[in-house]
Amino acid sequence: MGSTQENAMVILKAMVEGSRKRGSGDAIKRMTNLECSEINEAVTYLEKMHVVRTLPGLKKPRYNFLNVILEPEGCRYYHENFGKIKAVE
């Protein structure tokens, strides 16, 4: 798809707008249509931004984590940086 940063924002947007506080790699794949390697890289990027944290799991063949948890900072970042919805009249 796009760069790691773009993919990270796709995941963040999908989690916030989908009211998903937690998601597995497969759930994120269904929400975003990203490839497993793109999800792994993007989740690492989001972790470095401190907007998500991951729960490590048993050996997963496709993902480097068991679950991704959306942190309150992730919601704040989303609402401060993504397009604002204006009232429809």
Protein Blocks (a to p, Z undefined) as FASTA:
>chain_A
ZZfklmmmmmmmmmmmnopabdcfklmmmmnopafklmmmmmmmmmmnopaccddddddf
kbccfbdcddfklmmmmmmmmccddddZZ
